[in-house]
Amino acid sequence: MLVLSRKKGESIVIGDNIELTVLSVEGDTIKLGIKAPKEIDIMRKEILVSVQENNQDAVVDPKLIMQMVKKSAQ
């Protein structure tokens, strides 16, 4: 992992088209501004993890579906 120090108003650039700028620092919270193309998905990690967990929970075993279909047909 690359670790960089930045002050308010300073930026880093990722590739040719993504720029992260430190907008403010208040206590242990920073606000970041992100400039990136619209086709780049950007989301907070905790949201991504939650979506992945919900998607995993939504997966149903095909065998279970067949059992349910057989029971409903009886």
mmCIF file of the N, C-alpha and C atoms, coordinates in Angstrom:
data_MODEL
# 
_entry.id   MODEL 
# 
loop_
_atom_site.group_PDB 
_atom_site.id 
_atom_site.type_symbol 
_atom_site.label_atom_id 
_atom_site.label_alt_id 
_atom_site.label_comp_id 
_atom_site.label_asym_id 
_atom_site.label_entity_id 
_atom_site.label_seq_id 
_atom_site.pdbx_PDB_ins_code 
_atom_site.Cartn_x 
_atom_site.Cartn_y 
_atom_site.Cartn_z 
_atom_site.occupancy 
_atom_site.B_iso_or_equiv 
_atom_site.pdbx_formal_charge 
_atom_site.auth_seq_id 
_atom_site.auth_comp_id 
_atom_site.auth_asym_id 
_atom_site.auth_atom_id 
_atom_site.pdbx_PDB_model_num 
ATOM 1   N N  . MET A 1 1  ? 0.846   -1.174  0.000   1.00 0.00 ? 1  MET A N  1 
ATOM 2   C CA . MET A 1 1  ? 0.000   0.000   0.000   1.00 0.00 ? 1  MET A CA 1 
ATOM 3   C C  . MET A 1 1  ? 0.890   1.236   0.000   1.00 0.00 ? 1  MET A C  1 
ATOM 4   N N  . LEU A 1 2  ? 0.615   2.136   -0.894  1.00 0.00 ? 2  LEU A N  1 
ATOM 5   C CA . LEU A 1 2  ? 1.302   3.420   -0.934  1.00 0.00 ? 2  LEU A CA 1 
ATOM 6   C C  . LEU A 1 2  ? 0.642   4.344   0.082   1.00 0.00 ? 2  LEU A C  1 
ATOM 7   N N  . VAL A 1 3  ? 1.432   4.986   0.923   1.00 0.00 ? 3  VAL A N  1 
ATOM 8   C CA . VAL A 1 3  ? 0.909   5.920   1.926   1.00 0.00 ? 3  VAL A CA 1 
ATOM 9   C C  . VAL A 1 3  ? 1.467   7.302   1.616   1.00 0.00 ? 3  VAL A C  1 
ATOM 10  N N  . LEU A 1 4  ? 0.576   8.280   1.459   1.00 0.00 ? 4  LEU A N  1 
ATOM 11  C CA . LEU A 1 4  ? 0.969   9.649   1.153   1.00 0.00 ? 4  LEU A CA 1 
ATOM 12  C C  . LEU A 1 4  ? 0.404   10.598  2.195   1.00 0.00 ? 4  LEU A C  1 
ATOM 13  N N  . SER A 1 5  ? 1.123   11.667  2.464   1.00 0.00 ? 5  SER A N  1 
ATOM 14  C CA . SER A 1 5  ? 0.617   12.730  3.333   1.00 0.00 ? 5  SER A CA 1 
ATOM 15  C C  . SER A 1 5  ? 0.219   13.906  2.452   1.00 0.00 ? 5  SER A C  1 
ATOM 16  N N  . ARG A 1 6  ? -0.954  14.467  2.714   1.00 0.00 ? 6  ARG A N  1 
ATOM 17  C CA . ARG A 1 6  ? -1.450  15.616  1.962   1.00 0.00 ? 6  ARG A CA 1 
ATOM 18  C C  . ARG A 1 6  ? -2.056  16.602  2.941   1.00 0.00 ? 6  ARG A C  1 
ATOM 19  N N  . LYS A 1 7  ? -1.976  17.866  2.627   1.00 0.00 ? 7  LYS A N  1 
ATOM 20  C CA . LYS A 1 7  ? -2.598  18.918  3.426   1.00 0.00 ? 7  LYS A CA 1 
ATOM 21  C C  . LYS A 1 7  ? -3.840  19.414  2.704   1.00 0.00 ? 7  LYS A C  1 
ATOM 22  N N  . LYS A 1 8  ? -4.655  20.189  3.410   1.00 0.00 ? 8  LYS A N  1 
ATOM 23  C CA . LYS A 1 8  ? -5.860  20.762  2.823   1.00 0.00 ? 8  LYS A CA 1 
ATOM 24  C C  . LYS A 1 8  ? -5.502  21.480  1.521   1.00 0.00 ? 8  LYS A C  1 
ATOM 25  N N  . GLY A 1 9  ? -6.258  21.169  0.483   1.00 0.00 ? 9  GLY A N  1 
ATOM 26  C CA . GLY A 1 9  ? -6.044  21.786  -0.819  1.00 0.00 ? 9  GLY A CA 1 
ATOM 27  C C  . GLY A 1 9  ? -5.070  21.038  -1.714  1.00 0.00 ? 9  GLY A C  1 
ATOM 28  N N  . GLU A 1 10 ? -4.352  20.074  -1.167  1.00 0.00 ? 10 GLU A N  1 
ATOM 29  C CA . GLU A 1 10 ? -3.401  19.309  -1.966  1.00 0.00 ? 10 GLU A CA 1 
ATOM 30  C C  . GLU A 1 10 ? -4.087  18.088  -2.576  1.00 0.00 ? 10 GLU A C  1 
ATOM 31  N N  . SER A 1 11 ? -3.521  17.607  -3.679  1.00 0.00 ? 11 SER A N  1 
ATOM 32  C CA . SER A 1 11 ? -4.144  16.517  -4.438  1.00 0.00 ? 11 SER A CA 1 
ATOM 33  C C  . SER A 1 11 ? -3.150  15.414  -4.737  1.00 0.00 ? 11 SER A C  1 
ATOM 34  N N  . ILE A 1 12 ? -3.710  14.276  -5.138  1.00 0.00 ? 12 ILE A N  1 
ATOM 35  C CA . ILE A 1 12 ? -2.926  13.214  -5.766  1.00 0.00 ? 12 ILE A CA 1 
ATOM 36  C C  . ILE A 1 12 ? -3.664  12.835  -7.048  1.00 0.00 ? 12 ILE A C  1 
ATOM 37  N N  . VAL A 1 13 ? -2.928  12.300  -8.000  1.00 0.00 ? 13 VAL A N  1 
ATOM 38  C CA . VAL A 1 13 ? -3.508  11.895  -9.275  1.00 0.00 ? 13 VAL A CA 1 
ATOM 39  C C  . VAL A 1 13 ? -3.265  10.404  -9.448  1.00 0.00 ? 13 VAL A C  1 
ATOM 40  N N  . ILE A 1 14 ? -4.310  9.695   -9.865  1.00 0.00 ? 14 ILE A N  1 
ATOM 41  C CA . ILE A 1 14 ? -4.225  8.259   -10.132 1.00 0.00 ? 14 ILE A CA 1 
ATOM 42  C C  . ILE A 1 14 ? -4.460  8.073   -11.627 1.00 0.00 ? 14 ILE A C  1 
ATOM 43  N N  . GLY A 1 15 ? -3.480  7.482   -12.291 1.00 0.00 ? 15 GLY A N  1 
ATOM 44  C CA . GLY A 1 15 ? -3.587  7.335   -13.738 1.00 0.00 ? 15 GLY A CA 1 
ATOM 45  C C  . GLY A 1 15 ? -3.622  8.701   -14.393 1.00 0.00 ? 15 GLY A C  1 
ATOM 46  N N  . ASP A 1 16 ? -4.328  8.786   -15.510 1.00 0.00 ? 16 ASP A N  1 
ATOM 47  C CA . ASP A 1 16 ? -4.406  10.050  -16.245 1.00 0.00 ? 16 ASP A CA 1 
ATOM 48  C C  . ASP A 1 16 ? -5.664  10.848  -15.936 1.00 0.00 ? 16 ASP A C  1 
ATOM 49  N N  . ASN A 1 17 ? -6.642  10.227  -15.255 1.00 0.00 ? 17 ASN A N  1 
ATOM 50  C CA . ASN A 1 17 ? -7.933  10.902  -15.197 1.00 0.00 ? 17 ASN A CA 1 
ATOM 51  C C  . ASN A 1 17 ? -8.648  10.840  -13.849 1.00 0.00 ? 17 ASN A C  1 
ATOM 52  N N  . ILE A 1 18 ? -7.955  10.493  -12.779 1.00 0.00 ? 18 ILE A N  1 
ATOM 53  C CA . ILE A 1 18 ? -8.576  10.491  -11.454 1.00 0.00 ? 18 ILE A CA 1 
ATOM 54  C C  . ILE A 1 18 ? -7.746  11.379  -10.536 1.00 0.00 ? 18 ILE A C  1 
ATOM 55  N N  . GLU A 1 19 ? -8.409  12.343  -9.908  1.00 0.00 ? 19 GLU A N  1 
ATOM 56  C CA . GLU A 1 19 ? -7.730  13.259  -8.997  1.00 0.00 ? 19 GLU A CA 1 
ATOM 57  C C  . GLU A 1 19 ? -8.460  13.279  -7.655  1.00 0.00 ? 19 GLU A C  1 
ATOM 58  N N  . LEU A 1 20 ? -7.714  13.080  -6.577  1.00 0.00 ? 20 LEU A N  1 
ATOM 59  C CA . LEU A 1 20 ? -8.247  13.155  -5.216  1.00 0.00 ? 20 LEU A CA 1 
ATOM 60  C C  . LEU A 1 20 ? -7.685  14.410  -4.563  1.00 0.00 ? 20 LEU A C  1 
ATOM 61  N N  . THR A 1 21 ? -8.565  15.238  -4.000  1.00 0.00 ? 21 THR A N  1 
ATOM 62  C CA . THR A 1 21 ? -8.145  16.474  -3.348  1.00 0.00 ? 21 THR A CA 1 
ATOM 63  C C  . THR A 1 21 ? -8.656  16.484  -1.918  1.00 0.00 ? 21 THR A C  1 
ATOM 64  N N  . VAL A 1 22 ? -7.787  16.836  -0.976  1.00 0.00 ? 22 VAL A N  1 
ATOM 65  C CA . VAL A 1 22 ? -8.193  16.994  0.421   1.00 0.00 ? 22 VAL A CA 1 
ATOM 66  C C  . VAL A 1 22 ? -8.907  18.340  0.522   1.00 0.00 ? 22 VAL A C  1 
ATOM 67  N N  . LEU A 1 23 ? -10.206 18.308  0.823   1.00 0.00 ? 23 LEU A N  1 
ATOM 68  C CA . LEU A 1 23 ? -10.993 19.529  0.916   1.00 0.00 ? 23 LEU A CA 1 
ATOM 69  C C  . LEU A 1 23 ? -10.961 20.132  2.307   1.00 0.00 ? 23 LEU A C  1 
ATOM 70  N N  . SER A 1 24 ? -11.007 19.268  3.330   1.00 0.00 ? 24 SER A N  1 
ATOM 71  C CA . SER A 1 24 ? -10.957 19.772  4.705   1.00 0.00 ? 24 SER A CA 1 
ATOM 72  C C  . SER A 1 24 ? -10.505 18.670  5.642   1.00 0.00 ? 24 SER A C  1 
ATOM 73  N N  . VAL A 1 25 ? -9.991  19.103  6.787   1.00 0.00 ? 25 VAL A N  1 
ATOM 74  C CA . VAL A 1 25 ? -9.577  18.187  7.843   1.00 0.00 ? 25 VAL A CA 1 
ATOM 75  C C  . VAL A 1 25 ? -10.173 18.721  9.139   1.00 0.00 ? 25 VAL A C  1 
ATOM 76  N N  . GLU A 1 26 ? -11.005 17.895  9.784   1.00 0.00 ? 26 GLU A N  1 
ATOM 77  C CA . GLU A 1 26 ? -11.645 18.287  11.044  1.00 0.00 ? 26 GLU A CA 1 
ATOM 78  C C  . GLU A 1 26 ? -11.507 17.129  12.018  1.00 0.00 ? 26 GLU A C  1 
ATOM 79  N N  . GLY A 1 27 ? -10.606 17.266  12.986  1.00 0.00 ? 27 GLY A N  1 
ATOM 80  C CA . GLY A 1 27 ? -10.362 16.175  13.928  1.00 0.00 ? 27 GLY A CA 1 
ATOM 81  C C  . GLY A 1 27 ? -9.821  14.974  13.189  1.00 0.00 ? 27 GLY A C  1 
ATOM 82  N N  . ASP A 1 28 ? -10.495 13.832  13.363  1.00 0.00 ? 28 ASP A N  1 
ATOM 83  C CA . ASP A 1 28 ? -10.035 12.618  12.683  1.00 0.00 ? 28 ASP A CA 1 
ATOM 84  C C  . ASP A 1 28 ? -10.813 12.342  11.395  1.00 0.00 ? 28 ASP A C  1 
ATOM 85  N N  . THR A 1 29 ? -11.495 13.364  10.878  1.00 0.00 ? 29 THR A N  1 
ATOM 86  C CA . THR A 1 29 ? -12.285 13.221  9.659   1.00 0.00 ? 29 THR A CA 1 
ATOM 87  C C  . THR A 1 29 ? -11.723 14.120  8.562   1.00 0.00 ? 29 THR A C  1 
ATOM 88  N N  . ILE A 1 30 ? -11.568 13.545  7.379   1.00 0.00 ? 30 ILE A N  1 
ATOM 89  C CA . ILE A 1 30 ? -11.171 14.351  6.230   1.00 0.00 ? 30 ILE A CA 1 
ATOM 90  C C  . ILE A 1 30 ? -12.279 14.297  5.190   1.00 0.00 ? 30 ILE A C  1 
ATOM 91  N N  . LYS A 1 31 ? -12.401 15.360  4.406   1.00 0.00 ? 31 LYS A N  1 
ATOM 92  C CA . LYS A 1 31 ? -13.321 15.376  3.275   1.00 0.00 ? 31 LYS A CA 1 
ATOM 93  C C  . LYS A 1 31 ? -12.476 15.348  2.018   1.00 0.00 ? 31 LYS A C  1 
ATOM 94  N N  . LEU A 1 32 ? -12.791 14.397  1.143   1.00 0.00 ? 32 LEU A N  1 
ATOM 95  C CA . LEU A 1 32 ? -12.079 14.239  -0.117  1.00 0.00 ? 32 LEU A CA 1 
ATOM 96  C C  . LEU A 1 32 ? -12.972 14.651  -1.273  1.00 0.00 ? 32 LEU A C  1 
ATOM 97  N N  . GLY A 1 33 ? -12.392 15.350  -2.223  1.00 0.00 ? 33 GLY A N  1 
ATOM 98  C CA . GLY A 1 33 ? -13.054 15.619  -3.491  1.00 0.00 ? 33 GLY A CA 1 
ATOM 99  C C  . GLY A 1 33 ? -12.460 14.678  -4.521  1.00 0.00 ? 33 GLY A C  1 
ATOM 100 N N  . ILE A 1 34 ? -13.299 14.095  -5.356  1.00 0.00 ? 34 ILE A N  1 
ATOM 101 C CA . ILE A 1 34 ? -12.824 13.126  -6.342  1.00 0.00 ? 34 ILE A CA 1 
ATOM 102 C C  . ILE A 1 34 ? -13.284 13.572  -7.727  1.00 0.00 ? 34 ILE A C  1 
ATOM 103 N N  . LYS A 1 35 ? -12.319 13.775  -8.619  1.00 0.00 ? 35 LYS A N  1 
ATOM 104 C CA . LYS A 1 35 ? -12.624 14.044  -10.026 1.00 0.00 ? 35 LYS A CA 1 
ATOM 105 C C  . LYS A 1 35 ? -12.275 12.784  -10.798 1.00 0.00 ? 35 LYS A C  1 
ATOM 106 N N  . ALA A 1 36 ? -13.286 12.229  -11.464 1.00 0.00 ? 36 ALA A N  1 
ATOM 107 C CA . ALA A 1 36 ? -13.077 11.001  -12.233 1.00 0.00 ? 36 ALA A CA 1 
ATOM 108 C C  . ALA A 1 36 ? -14.128 10.938  -13.335 1.00 0.00 ? 36 ALA A C  1 
ATOM 109 N N  . PRO A 1 37 ? -13.855 10.194  -14.394 1.00 0.00 ? 37 PRO A N  1 
ATOM 110 C CA . PRO A 1 37 ? -14.856 10.015  -15.447 1.00 0.00 ? 37 PRO A CA 1 
ATOM 111 C C  . PRO A 1 37 ? -16.123 9.366   -14.884 1.00 0.00 ? 37 PRO A C  1 
ATOM 112 N N  . LYS A 1 38 ? -17.260 9.687   -15.494 1.00 0.00 ? 38 LYS A N  1 
ATOM 113 C CA . LYS A 1 38 ? -18.541 9.157   -15.015 1.00 0.00 ? 38 LYS A CA 1 
ATOM 114 C C  . LYS A 1 38 ? -18.606 7.638   -15.056 1.00 0.00 ? 38 LYS A C  1 
ATOM 115 N N  . GLU A 1 39 ? -17.849 7.017   -15.951 1.00 0.00 ? 39 GLU A N  1 
ATOM 116 C CA . GLU A 1 39 ? -17.910 5.557   -16.057 1.00 0.00 ? 39 GLU A CA 1 
ATOM 117 C C  . GLU A 1 39 ? -17.128 4.849   -14.957 1.00 0.00 ? 39 GLU A C  1 
ATOM 118 N N  . ILE A 1 40 ? -16.416 5.595   -14.123 1.00 0.00 ? 40 ILE A N  1 
ATOM 119 C CA . ILE A 1 40 ? -15.697 5.023   -12.984 1.00 0.00 ? 40 ILE A CA 1 
ATOM 120 C C  . ILE A 1 40 ? -16.642 4.993   -11.785 1.00 0.00 ? 40 ILE A C  1 
ATOM 121 N N  . ASP A 1 41 ? -16.902 3.798   -11.245 1.00 0.00 ? 41 ASP A N  1 
ATOM 122 C CA . ASP A 1 41 ? -17.735 3.676   -10.048 1.00 0.00 ? 41 ASP A CA 1 
ATOM 123 C C  . ASP A 1 41 ? -16.914 4.071   -8.827  1.00 0.00 ? 41 ASP A C  1 
ATOM 124 N N  . ILE A 1 42 ? -17.499 4.930   -7.989  1.00 0.00 ? 42 ILE A N  1 
ATOM 125 C CA . ILE A 1 42 ? -16.842 5.353   -6.752  1.00 0.00 ? 42 ILE A CA 1 
ATOM 126 C C  . ILE A 1 42 ? -17.845 5.163   -5.623  1.00 0.00 ? 42 ILE A C  1 
ATOM 127 N N  . MET A 1 43 ? -17.459 4.399   -4.609  1.00 0.00 ? 43 MET A N  1 
ATOM 128 C CA . MET A 1 43 ? -18.333 4.250   -3.445  1.00 0.00 ? 43 MET A CA 1 
ATOM 129 C C  . MET A 1 43 ? -17.498 3.993   -2.202  1.00 0.00 ? 43 MET A C  1 
ATOM 130 N N  . ARG A 1 44 ? -18.086 4.331   -1.070  1.00 0.00 ? 44 ARG A N  1 
ATOM 131 C CA . ARG A 1 44 ? -17.407 4.081   0.205   1.00 0.00 ? 44 ARG A CA 1 
ATOM 132 C C  . ARG A 1 44 ? -17.275 2.573   0.394   1.00 0.00 ? 44 ARG A C  1 
ATOM 133 N N  . LYS A 1 45 ? -16.164 2.161   0.990   1.00 0.00 ? 45 LYS A N  1 
ATOM 134 C CA . LYS A 1 45 ? -15.891 0.729   1.124   1.00 0.00 ? 45 LYS A CA 1 
ATOM 135 C C  . LYS A 1 45 ? -16.965 0.023   1.940   1.00 0.00 ? 45 LYS A C  1 
ATOM 136 N N  . GLU A 1 46 ? -17.456 0.647   3.025   1.00 0.00 ? 46 GLU A N  1 
ATOM 137 C CA . GLU A 1 46 ? -18.459 -0.031  3.848   1.00 0.00 ? 46 GLU A CA 1 
ATOM 138 C C  . GLU A 1 46 ? -19.752 -0.267  3.069   1.00 0.00 ? 46 GLU A C  1 
ATOM 139 N N  . ILE A 1 47 ? -20.068 0.617   2.126   1.00 0.00 ? 47 ILE A N  1 
ATOM 140 C CA . ILE A 1 47 ? -21.249 0.414   1.278   1.00 0.00 ? 47 ILE A CA 1 
ATOM 141 C C  . ILE A 1 47 ? -20.997 -0.748  0.319   1.00 0.00 ? 47 ILE A C  1 
ATOM 142 N N  . LEU A 1 48 ? -19.817 -0.787  -0.282  1.00 0.00 ? 48 LEU A N  1 
ATOM 143 C CA . LEU A 1 48 ? -19.462 -1.879  -1.188  1.00 0.00 ? 48 LEU A CA 1 
ATOM 144 C C  . LEU A 1 48 ? -19.538 -3.224  -0.479  1.00 0.00 ? 48 LEU A C  1 
ATOM 145 N N  . VAL A 1 49 ? -18.992 -3.305  0.729   1.00 0.00 ? 49 VAL A N  1 
ATOM 146 C CA . VAL A 1 49 ? -19.022 -4.557  1.498   1.00 0.00 ? 49 VAL A CA 1 
ATOM 147 C C  . VAL A 1 49 ? -20.464 -4.956  1.797   1.00 0.00 ? 49 VAL A C  1 
ATOM 148 N N  . SER A 1 50 ? -21.292 -3.985  2.174   1.00 0.00 ? 50 SER A N  1 
ATOM 149 C CA . SER A 1 50 ? -22.695 -4.271  2.470   1.00 0.00 ? 50 SER A CA 1 
ATOM 150 C C  . SER A 1 50 ? -23.421 -4.803  1.234   1.00 0.00 ? 50 SER A C  1 
ATOM 151 N N  . VAL A 1 51 ? -23.193 -4.183  0.088   1.00 0.00 ? 51 VAL A N  1 
ATOM 152 C CA . VAL A 1 51 ? -23.823 -4.637  -1.156  1.00 0.00 ? 51 VAL A CA 1 
ATOM 153 C C  . VAL A 1 51 ? -23.369 -6.056  -1.487  1.00 0.00 ? 51 VAL A C  1 
ATOM 154 N N  . GLN A 1 52 ? -22.078 -6.320  -1.344  1.00 0.00 ? 52 GLN A N  1 
ATOM 155 C CA . GLN A 1 52 ? -21.563 -7.661  -1.628  1.00 0.00 ? 52 GLN A CA 1 
ATOM 156 C C  . GLN A 1 52 ? -22.182 -8.696  -0.691  1.00 0.00 ? 52 GLN A C  1 
ATOM 157 N N  . GLU A 1 53 ? -22.307 -8.354  0.597   1.00 0.00 ? 53 GLU A N  1 
ATOM 158 C CA . GLU A 1 53 ? -22.916 -9.283  1.557   1.00 0.00 ? 53 GLU A CA 1 
ATOM 159 C C  . GLU A 1 53 ? -24.378 -9.527  1.217   1.00 0.00 ? 53 GLU A C  1 
ATOM 160 N N  . ASN A 1 54 ? -25.108 -8.466  0.866   1.00 0.00 ? 54 ASN A N  1 
ATOM 161 C CA . ASN A 1 54 ? -26.518 -8.619  0.506   1.00 0.00 ? 54 ASN A CA 1 
ATOM 162 C C  . ASN A 1 54 ? -26.676 -9.463  -0.752  1.00 0.00 ? 54 ASN A C  1 
ATOM 163 N N  . ASN A 1 55 ? -25.794 -9.261  -1.719  1.00 0.00 ? 55 ASN A N  1 
ATOM 164 C CA . ASN A 1 55 ? -25.848 -10.077 -2.936  1.00 0.00 ? 55 ASN A CA 1 
ATOM 165 C C  . ASN A 1 55 ? -25.579 -11.542 -2.617  1.00 0.00 ? 55 ASN A C  1 
ATOM 166 N N  . GLN A 1 56 ? -24.627 -11.788 -1.744  1.00 0.00 ? 56 GLN A N  1 
ATOM 167 C CA . GLN A 1 56 ? -24.310 -13.168 -1.359  1.00 0.00 ? 56 GLN A CA 1 
ATOM 168 C C  . GLN A 1 56 ? -25.501 -13.810 -0.639  1.00 0.00 ? 56 GLN A C  1 
ATOM 169 N N  . ASP A 1 57 ? -26.155 -13.024 0.234   1.00 0.00 ? 57 ASP A N  1 
ATOM 170 C CA . ASP A 1 57 ? -27.321 -13.539 0.959   1.00 0.00 ? 57 ASP A CA 1 
ATOM 171 C C  . ASP A 1 57 ? -28.479 -13.853 0.012   1.00 0.00 ? 57 ASP A C  1 
ATOM 172 N N  . ALA A 1 58 ? -28.540 -13.136 -1.113  1.00 0.00 ? 58 ALA A N  1 
ATOM 173 C CA . ALA A 1 58 ? -29.645 -13.313 -2.056  1.00 0.00 ? 58 ALA A CA 1 
ATOM 174 C C  . ALA A 1 58 ? -29.465 -14.528 -2.957  1.00 0.00 ? 58 ALA A C  1 
ATOM 175 N N  . VAL A 1 59 ? -28.279 -15.090 -2.984  1.00 0.00 ? 59 VAL A N  1 
ATOM 176 C CA . VAL A 1 59 ? -28.027 -16.258 -3.828  1.00 0.00 ? 59 VAL A CA 1 
ATOM 177 C C  . VAL A 1 59 ? -28.746 -17.463 -3.229  1.00 0.00 ? 59 VAL A C  1 
ATOM 178 N N  . VAL A 1 60 ? -29.525 -18.152 -4.062  1.00 0.00 ? 60 VAL A N  1 
ATOM 179 C CA . VAL A 1 60 ? -30.278 -19.317 -3.608  1.00 0.00 ? 60 VAL A CA 1 
ATOM 180 C C  . VAL A 1 60 ? -29.734 -20.554 -4.314  1.00 0.00 ? 60 VAL A C  1 
ATOM 181 N N  . ASP A 1 61 ? -29.556 -21.608 -3.563  1.00 0.00 ? 61 ASP A N  1 
ATOM 182 C CA . ASP A 1 61 ? -29.077 -22.881 -4.105  1.00 0.00 ? 61 ASP A CA 1 
ATOM 183 C C  . ASP A 1 61 ? -30.128 -23.434 -5.071  1.00 0.00 ? 61 ASP A C  1 
ATOM 184 N N  . PRO A 1 62 ? -29.744 -23.740 -6.317  1.00 0.00 ? 62 PRO A N  1 
ATOM 185 C CA . PRO A 1 62 ? -30.708 -24.278 -7.289  1.00 0.00 ? 62 PRO A CA 1 
ATOM 186 C C  . PRO A 1 62 ? -31.411 -25.546 -6.798  1.00 0.00 ? 62 PRO A C  1 
ATOM 187 N N  . LYS A 1 63 ? -30.737 -26.365 -6.002  1.00 0.00 ? 63 LYS A N  1 
ATOM 188 C CA . LYS A 1 63 ? -31.364 -27.579 -5.463  1.00 0.00 ? 63 LYS A CA 1 
ATOM 189 C C  . LYS A 1 63 ? -32.529 -27.210 -4.547  1.00 0.00 ? 63 LYS A C  1 
ATOM 190 N N  . LEU A 1 64 ? -32.354 -26.149 -3.772  1.00 0.00 ? 64 LEU A N  1 
ATOM 191 C CA . LEU A 1 64 ? -33.421 -25.685 -2.885  1.00 0.00 ? 64 LEU A CA 1 
ATOM 192 C C  . LEU A 1 64 ? -34.621 -25.212 -3.701  1.00 0.00 ? 64 LEU A C  1 
ATOM 193 N N  . ILE A 1 65 ? -34.364 -24.529 -4.790  1.00 0.00 ? 65 ILE A N  1 
ATOM 194 C CA . ILE A 1 65 ? -35.458 -24.072 -5.656  1.00 0.00 ? 65 ILE A CA 1 
ATOM 195 C C  . ILE A 1 65 ? -36.219 -25.268 -6.212  1.00 0.00 ? 65 ILE A C  1 
ATOM 196 N N  . MET A 1 66 ? -35.502 -26.283 -6.667  1.00 0.00 ? 66 MET A N  1 
ATOM 197 C CA . MET A 1 66 ? -36.161 -27.478 -7.208  1.00 0.00 ? 66 MET A CA 1 
ATOM 198 C C  . MET A 1 66 ? -37.007 -28.167 -6.140  1.00 0.00 ? 66 MET A C  1 
ATOM 199 N N  . GLN A 1 67 ? -36.498 -28.231 -4.917  1.00 0.00 ? 67 GLN A N  1 
ATOM 200 C CA . GLN A 1 67 ? -37.268 -28.829 -3.823  1.00 0.00 ? 67 GLN A CA 1 
ATOM 201 C C  . GLN A 1 67 ? -38.546 -28.034 -3.582  1.00 0.00 ? 67 GLN A C  1 
ATOM 202 N N  . MET A 1 68 ? -38.453 -26.719 -3.615  1.00 0.00 ? 68 MET A N  1 
ATOM 203 C CA . MET A 1 68 ? -39.624 -25.871 -3.388  1.00 0.00 ? 68 MET A CA 1 
ATOM 204 C C  . MET A 1 68 ? -40.643 -26.050 -4.510  1.00 0.00 ? 68 MET A C  1 
ATOM 205 N N  . VAL A 1 69 ? -40.161 -26.153 -5.755  1.00 0.00 ? 69 VAL A N  1 
ATOM 206 C CA . VAL A 1 69 ? -41.056 -26.349 -6.900  1.00 0.00 ? 69 VAL A CA 1 
ATOM 207 C C  . VAL A 1 69 ? -41.767 -27.690 -6.783  1.00 0.00 ? 69 VAL A C  1 
ATOM 208 N N  . LYS A 1 70 ? -41.035 -28.732 -6.418  1.00 0.00 ? 70 LYS A N  1 
ATOM 209 C CA . LYS A 1 70 ? -41.632 -30.062 -6.278  1.00 0.00 ? 70 LYS A CA 1 
ATOM 210 C C  . LYS A 1 70 ? -42.688 -30.068 -5.181  1.00 0.00 ? 70 LYS A C  1 
ATOM 211 N N  . LYS A 1 71 ? -42.403 -29.402 -4.057  1.00 0.00 ? 71 LYS A N  1 
ATOM 212 C CA . LYS A 1 71 ? -43.365 -29.358 -2.953  1.00 0.00 ? 71 LYS A CA 1 
ATOM 213 C C  . LYS A 1 71 ? -44.620 -28.600 -3.357  1.00 0.00 ? 71 LYS A C  1 
ATOM 214 N N  . SER A 1 72 ? -44.465 -27.513 -4.098  1.00 0.00 ? 72 SER A N  1 
ATOM 215 C CA . SER A 1 72 ? -45.638 -26.728 -4.482  1.00 0.00 ? 72 SER A CA 1 
ATOM 216 C C  . SER A 1 72 ? -46.469 -27.444 -5.545  1.00 0.00 ? 72 SER A C  1 
ATOM 217 N N  . ALA A 1 73 ? -45.853 -28.353 -6.298  1.00 0.00 ? 73 ALA A N  1 
ATOM 218 C CA . ALA A 1 73 ? -46.576 -29.107 -7.330  1.00 0.00 ? 73 ALA A CA 1 
ATOM 219 C C  . ALA A 1 73 ? -47.391 -30.244 -6.727  1.00 0.00 ? 73 ALA A C  1 
ATOM 220 N N  . GLN A 1 74 ? -47.086 -30.621 -5.491  1.00 0.00 ? 74 GLN A N  1 
ATOM 221 C CA . GLN A 1 74 ? -47.782 -31.755 -4.867  1.00 0.00 ? 74 GLN A CA 1 
ATOM 222 C C  . GLN A 1 74 ? -49.112 -31.359 -4.303  1.00 0.00 ? 74 GLN A C  1 
# 
